[in-house]
Amino acid sequence: MIRMVFTTFADEAIAASVVRTLVAEELAACGTIVPGARSIYRWKDKIEDAPEVVVIFKTTEAAYSAFESRLQALHPYETPEIIALGPAAVGEAYARWVEGCCAR
């Protein structure tokens, strides 16, 4: 089963480095980097307003535990946003590709 995992980074260079590492380690098939996000959030009793980059990873349920641990280790944020969702439907060919990429 496929998992889509959402996270954010402070800039595109850091995001690309983490995506490359997780893809190279076969923990993710892909990471789509979406620049231009703006996050407004409460952090340590202050309202923050920061530019961010959203990354949407594609991995598998079987690889998810190792993926999440590695993303936590690589992520520069003290408390990174890591949200995993299972899509309601996935194209069969795409699902096979993701599973093949994460078959470690």
C-alpha positions as CSV (number, residue, x, y, z in Angstrom):
1,M,0.0,0.0,0.0
2,I,1.2,3.5,-0.9
3,R,1.8,6.3,1.7
4,M,2.0,10.0,0.8
5,V,4.0,11.8,3.4
6,F,3.9,15.6,3.8
7,T,6.6,17.7,5.4
8,T,8.1,21.2,5.2
9,F,11.6,22.6,5.1
10,A,13.0,26.1,5.4
11,D,14.4,26.1,1.9
12,E,14.6,24.2,-1.3
13,A,18.3,23.2,-1.0
14,I,17.8,21.4,2.3
15,A,14.6,19.8,1.0
16,A,16.4,18.5,-2.2
17,S,19.2,17.1,-0.1
18,V,16.8,15.1,2.1
19,V,14.7,13.9,-0.8
20,R,17.9,12.7,-2.7
21,T,19.0,10.8,0.4
22,L,15.7,9.1,1.1
23,V,15.3,8.1,-2.6
24,A,18.9,6.9,-2.8
25,E,18.4,4.8,0.3
26,E,15.2,3.3,-1.3
27,L,13.0,4.5,1.5
28,A,11.0,6.8,-0.8
29,A,10.3,6.4,-4.5
30,C,9.9,10.2,-5.0
31,G,9.7,13.5,-3.3
32,T,7.9,16.3,-5.0
33,I,9.2,19.7,-3.9
34,V,6.7,22.5,-3.9
35,P,8.3,25.9,-3.2
36,G,6.5,29.1,-2.2
37,A,4.6,27.9,0.8
38,R,4.0,30.2,3.8
39,S,3.3,28.8,7.2
40,I,1.8,30.7,10.1
41,Y,1.9,28.8,13.3
42,R,2.4,29.0,17.1
43,W,5.8,27.9,18.3
44,K,7.0,28.3,21.9
45,D,4.2,30.8,22.7
46,K,4.9,33.0,19.7
47,I,3.1,33.3,16.4
48,E,5.6,32.6,13.6
49,D,5.2,33.5,9.9
50,A,7.8,31.8,7.7
51,P,8.4,30.9,4.1
52,E,8.7,27.2,3.6
53,V,9.0,24.5,1.0
54,V,6.5,21.6,1.1
55,V,7.6,18.1,0.1
56,I,5.3,15.3,-0.8
57,F,7.0,11.9,-0.5
58,K,5.7,8.7,-2.0
59,T,6.7,5.6,-0.1
60,T,5.1,2.3,1.0
61,E,3.4,1.1,4.2
62,A,6.1,-1.5,4.5
63,A,8.9,1.1,4.3
64,Y,7.1,3.7,6.3
65,S,8.6,3.0,9.8
66,A,12.2,3.1,8.5
67,F,11.3,6.1,6.3
68,E,9.9,8.1,9.2
69,S,12.9,7.3,11.4
70,R,15.4,8.4,8.7
71,L,13.4,11.6,7.9
72,Q,13.4,12.5,11.6
73,A,17.2,12.0,11.7
74,L,17.8,14.1,8.6
75,H,15.3,16.9,9.2
76,P,16.7,20.1,10.6
77,Y,13.6,21.1,12.5
78,E,13.2,20.3,16.2
79,T,9.7,19.1,15.6
80,P,9.2,18.4,11.9
81,E,5.8,18.1,10.4
82,I,5.5,14.5,9.2
83,I,2.0,13.6,8.1
84,A,1.3,10.3,6.3
85,L,-1.8,9.5,4.4
86,G,-3.0,6.5,2.5
87,P,-4.7,7.5,-0.8
88,A,-8.1,6.2,-1.5
89,A,-7.0,5.0,-5.0
90,V,-3.7,4.7,-6.8
91,G,-3.0,3.8,-10.4
92,E,-1.9,0.2,-10.6
93,A,1.3,1.0,-12.7
94,Y,2.3,3.8,-10.4
95,A,1.8,1.7,-7.3
96,R,4.0,-1.0,-8.7
97,W,6.7,1.6,-9.5
98,V,6.6,3.0,-5.9
99,E,6.7,-0.5,-4.4
100,G,9.6,-1.5,-6.7
101,C,11.6,1.6,-5.6
102,C,11.0,0.9,-2.0
103,A,11.6,-2.9,-2.1
104,R,14.6,-2.9,0.2
